[in-house]
Amino acid sequence: MTDSRSDHGGRYEWWLTPVTAGLAVLALVIAMAAVLISGTKGTAGESGHSPALGGETTFEVTLKEFSITPASITVPSGKKVTFNVTNQGTMAHDFAVDGMHGTKMLDPGASETLVVEPVSAATSAWCTVPGHKEAGMVMSIEVAGEATSADAPHGSSTAMAAQQTIDPEAVPGADWKPYDPELQPVEGGTEHKITLHATETVLEIAPGVSQEMWTFNNTVPAPTLHGNVGDIFTVTLVNDGKVGHSLDFHASQTAMDKNMATIAPGESLVYQFTAEHSGIWMYHCGTAPVLHHIGNGMYGAVVIDPPNLAPVDHEYAFIQSELYFGADGAPGSLDAMLADDWDGIVFNGYYNQYKFEPITSAKPGDRVRIWVLDAGPSENSAFHIVGTQFDTVFKEGSYLVRKGNAEKGASQTLDLQPSQGGFVEFEFAEDGTYAMVTHKFSNASKGALAIWHVGEIPEAPAGSSGGH
């Protein structure tokens, strides 16, 4: 395996285009605005159709992040079609008609000629790298004299795949284990060496719901790293997956085209940084489309303790995130992610897992610290534990409330936007059951619920139920 940081494009590649590309994007935005205002789709020429009326059989095709040029062509019926395909992007792409007949995966700058058997009906071609089609890498192929794909009945070319759903009555199987929420103490020494393996693996994310998730070390969320201000983190990323992956540590300060570069399957890189500031910091895959990689599970936390942090009896880490189900166990849909159409909001990657396995380690009067990260990728969090008050709140680098302050104040909710984090401290006042939620209750009902059993749990009277 090799360190290939300089060989492949890194994260957020669309930010690195030349000035001319920026002008092209501006022009596209203006054109799109005009379409939205007028309510029309524009002429055939404006929409990117080939000016050829079914006469051309050879096309020069350019692949970039995230487009295929030309975006639409018209071909003659019953003739073979030749595509001269060049990847002018900064990461690997391919080009496949119907998603099946295509080129090999092309590295940046590579070209290949693809000859396709006679085309008799409207179809499409796209990049088969997960998420790239949804991000815009698709070409419409029309046949001269035939109805266009826009005129064809919706879904006529491909049967709709089965969409998974959550059964609210279902429970995990007997061999299921929850994600351990306890934060492990900082290991000795000032350098922490970690190896993260990027994988695509099938995981259960709700009772009866399994799908391909993109992970670091086969877990969602990824392992939580823990250190002190001034510690060095030496992280080796190994890509054991099928597509390119990368790392973006919010706890580091480095140019995104260096340590954050995308590496191909079978490659590795070493990402080293010094933790200069305290807090809970998100890390994630930064390979485009970034939304797709985070939304499919490639996120984790780095906890850097503030100096002179007082000891507590129990310390936990919870990461709030969204679930996006894929059809027939496929990765989550990028279209759903772009539309904020999530299927669940969860703590530590699994629907209602601490309802199925309540947390029992704390007792009344124990000092508890909970680190919270909103990994999103898109929804906010209103972290709250029913029946408690937080006498200490640390958010995004500073204390908002601290035990023993002159005002004797306390907090009820830690509010976080995606990628923000902090911690709360408190003590459970008495024995009993406590619910931990996001106080945006529409999301709490979608899986962001945890139950704490504290001390001796009194048996509830028959027929009674709590208000939460």
N, C-alpha and C positions, 0 to 999 in steps of 0.2 A: 504494500500500500504506500501511496505517496502523498506528500503534502502538495496540494494542487491549487493553492489559494490564488495564484496568478493566472491560472489557466481557464477558469470559469467565472461567469458573471456572478456577482454577489446578490445581496438582497435589494429590493426596491429598485430594480434595474431601470424602471421608467423615469427615475429621477436623474439618471446619468446620461441621458441622450444629449446630442449636440444642440446648439442653438437652433439650427434649422428644424430639428425634430420638435423643439419647443414651440416654434412658430406654427408648425403643422398641427400640433395639438391645439393651439389657440384657434387656428382656423376651423378645426373640427368642432370645438366647443361653440364657436359662433354659428356654424352651420346647424348644429344640433339645436341651439336656441331658436334659430329661425324656424326649424321644423316644428318645435314645440309650440311656438307662438301661432304659426299658421295652421297647425293641425294637419298638415299634409306630409307625405313621405318623400316628396321631391320627384324629379324625373328619373328615368332609367339611368341616364348618365351620371346624375348626382349620387345615385345609390351605389355606384361602383360597378354596374354591369359592363361587361365587355362590349365595345362598340360593334364587334363582329356579329352578324346575324346568322350564326350557325355555320360560318365558312371556315373558321380557324380550327385547327386540330393540334396546334402546338402552342403552349403558354409558358411564359417566364413567371415563375412563382417565387415570391420573397417571403421568408418567415422572420418575424420580429416579435418582441414583447409588447403587446400581445395582439398581433394582427397577422393576417395573410393577405398579400397583395398579388393579384386583384382579389377583392372580396367577393366578386360574383362574375361568372362567365356564362356564355351561351355556346353550346357545342352542337355540331351536326348530328343528327340521329344516325345510328348504325355505323359509325366510324370510330376507329381507335383514336385515343387522345393521348398526347405526349405532354408531360409536365417536366420542365427543367427547374428543379427546386433548389434554392440557395438559402441557407440559414444566415441571415445578416444580424441575428440577435446576439445576445451575450450569454445565452445558455443553450443547452441541447434542445432541439425540437425535431419532430418528424412531420410527415404529410401523408395522410391516408384517406383515400376515397372510401366512403361508407364506414370509415374507421377500421377497415380491414386490409384493403389493397393499398400499400404505401411504401414509402422509403424506409430505410433503416433510421435509427436515431442519428441525427446530424449534429456534430459539434459546431460551434460558432465558426463561420467562414466556409464550411463544407457544402458541397453540392452533390446532387444525384438526379439522374433522369429516370422518370417513372412513366411507363407506357401502360395505359388502361384499356381493357377490352371495350368494344363498342358500347356507348352509353345510350340507353333507350328511354330512360325516364329521369325526371328531375331528382337530384340527390345532393349530397354535401360532401366536403372533405374537410378534415380538421387535424390539429395536432393531438396526438393521443396521450401526451403527458397529463396526468390527472390535474384537472382544474384549468388547463390552458384553453380548451374549447369554450368553457363557460366564461373565461376571461376575454374572449373575442377572437381566438385563433380558429376561425371557421370560414370556409369558402362555399358559396352557393353555386351549384352547377345546374343550369337550366338546359333543356333540349329544344332546339329550334322547332317551332310549330306545336310544341306541347304546352299543356297548362303549367304555369310556374309553380314552384314549391309554395309560394305565398297563397296560390289559389287552391292548393290541395287541402283536403280535410285535415284538421289538426290531429297529429299523431298517426297519420295514415301510413307513414313509412316504418314506424317502429311501435310495437305494442308497448303500452305503458307498463313499466315494471312495478312489481308489488312494493308498496311503501309500508315500512314497519310502523307499528304504533305501540304505545305503552298500555298494558292492562293494569288498571289501578288496583285490582285485586290480586295480582300475581306477586309471588315472593321469590327471592333467590333460591337456588338449589342448595342441597345440603353441603356441598363442597365449596360454596362461595365464601370468600373472606373479604371484609371491608378494607379499604385503604387505611393504613395506620396513621392517625392524625397527630401522634405525639412527635414533637420536635426533638430530635436527638441532640445531645450536648455538643458543643464545639470540640472537635478532636484536638489533641495536643499539637504543638508546633505552629509555625506561622505560614507554612505552605500546605495547601490542600490539593492533592492530585486526584483527579476524577476522570474516568473514561465514560463517555456517553455514546451509546450505539443507536443510530437512527434506523428505525425499522418501520415496516408496515405489517401489522399483525391484527388478527381477529380477536376482539375483546368483547366481553359482555359489559354493557353500559347501563342496562336496566333489566329487571327480571324478564327473561324471555327475549331480550333484544341484544343481538350480537352483530357487529359489523367490523369492517376493516378500519382500524384506527392507525394514525401515524404517530409514532411515539419516540421518546428517548428511553432506552432500556426497558422497552415493552410495558411501560406503565403510563397511565393517565391519572393525575398529572405526573410529570417527570420527577425524579428524585429531588428533594429539597436539600440545598447546600447551606451550610451554616459556618459562619466565621466571625472574626472581629475586624474592626477598622485597622487597616494596615496589613492584613493578611494577603498572601498571594494565592491566587487560584490558577492552577495549571490544568486545563481541561482538554482532553483528547477526544475529538469527535471522529467516530468511525461510521461511515455510511454503509450499513448492511441492508439497505433498502433497494427499491427498484427504480427510484427517481432521485433527482438531486435534492439535497437537504443542506442546512447550514445552522449556525448559531448566532443569536443576538442576545448578549447579556446586558441588560439595563444597568447592572452594577458596574460595568466597565466604561471607560472612556477611550474609544479607539475609532479610527476612520472605518466606515462600514464596508469599504472595498478591500480591506485587509483581512482581519480575523473573521469577518462575517461572510466571507465568500462562500458561494455554493460549491459543494463538492459532489462529484458523480458517484454512483454506486461502486463500492470497492475501494474508494479513496479515503484518506484521513487528513486531518489537520490538527495542529496544536494551537489553542486559544488561551493566552495567558494574560491575566490582568491583576492589578492591585486594588483591593476594596478600600477606596478612599473615604467613603461616606456610609453612614449607618442607615438601616431601613430594611424593608422587605422588597426585593427587586425582582421583577419578572425576567425570565429568559424564555426564548422561543426560537423556533425555526424562522429564518428571515427570507427563505426562498420564495420568489414570486410564483403565484399569487399568495402573499403572506397570509391573507385572511383565510385561505383554504387550508394552509398548513396548521395555523393555530386552531382553527375551527375543527380540525380533525384530531386534535389532541397533543400537538407538539408545543407544550408550555410547561414551565415549572417555576420555582421560586429560589432565590438566594436570600438568606436572612443574615444580615450583618448587625450584630448587637451594638447598640449605643454604648459609649464608654460608661463604666461604673453602673451597669445595669444590675439592679438588685436581684438576688435569687428568689425563685418562687417554688411552690410545691409541685405545680404541674404546668407544662408549657406545650402548646399545640400549634399546628399550622393548618389553616383551611384555605383552599383556593376555590373561589367561585368561578364557574365557567358555564358555557352553553353547550348543549348537545344538539347536533344536527344529524338526523337519521338519513342513511343512504338506502337506495332501493336494492332489495335483495342482498343486503349485507355489504353493498359497495360503500366507499367512503362518503361522508356527508356531502350534500349538494352545495356547490359554490353559489348557485342561483339562490338557494334558500338563505345562505349566509349574507349575500348582498342585500336580500330583502328583509333581514332581521327576523326571519321566520324560523325560530328555533323550536325544537321539540321538547326541550327540557332545560332547566336551570339547576345546577347541581353544586354540591360541595365535594371536592376531591374526586371528581370524575364519574360518579355513579349516582343514579337516581335514588334519592331518599335512603342512601345506604345506612346512615346512622339512625334512621327510624327502624330499619330491620335489625340493626346491631347497635343499640344505645350505648353511649359513652358512660362508663361507670367508675372511673378512677378517682374522681374528685369527691371530697366530703365537705360538709358545712364548715366554714371557717378556713378552708384551704385557700392559699393564695394561687390564683390561676392567671396565666398570661396566654392570650390567643393572638397569634399573628394571622392577619387576613390579607389576601391578595385577590384583587378582581382581575382575573386573566382574560375576561371577556370571551371572545374578542370584541363584542359590541355592546353588551348590556351593563348597566350600572349595578351597584350593590348598596343596600341599606342594612348593614349587619347589626343584628339585634338578638339578644337572648331574653325571652319572656321571663319576667320575675327577677331581673338583675338590674343593677346600675353600675356603669363602668367608672370607677374612681380615678382611673388613669387611662389616657388615650394618647397614643403617639401616631401621628399621621404624616406621611411624606416628609420625614426629616425633622419633625419637631413635636414637642409635647403640647397638646391642646388642653388637656386636663391632667393634673398630677395629684396623687394622694397627699393629703395634708396641706393643700393650697389654702391661702387665707380666706377665700370665698366659700370654702367647703362645697365646691361645686362637683357635679358628676355628669356623666353623659349617658344617653339612652341608646344611641345609634352611631356607628362609624360609617360615614358615607364615602363611597369610593366610585371613581370612574374607571373604565377599563385601563389596566396596567398600574393603577394606584394601589397602595397598601399601607399597612400600619399594624399596631397592636393595641389591644385593650387589656386591662387588668381589673380583677374584681374578686369577690368572695361570695359563694352561695350562702344565703342567709340561713336556710333550714333544709331539712330532709325533704325530698320530693322529686317531682318530675319537672324538667324545664325544657322548653322548646327553643332551638336556635334556628333563625330564619333570616332571609332578607325581608325587611319590612315592606317591600313592594310585594304585596301578598299575592298578586297574580302570578308572580314567579315562585313564591314559596309553595304554591299549589302545583307547580310543575317540577318539583323535585328538590328545591333548595330548603330542605328541612332536616334538622338533626335533633335527636332526643337525648337529654342528659338524665340519668338516674343518679341522684345525689343522696348518699347515705341510705337510710332505711326508707323504702318506698311503701307508703301506706296503701292498702288495698282499696280501690275505688268502690263506692257503694254500687250495688247492682242497678243498671239502667242509667247511671250518671255519665256525663261526658264533659270534658273541659271546653272552654270557650275558644281554644286554639286548635 
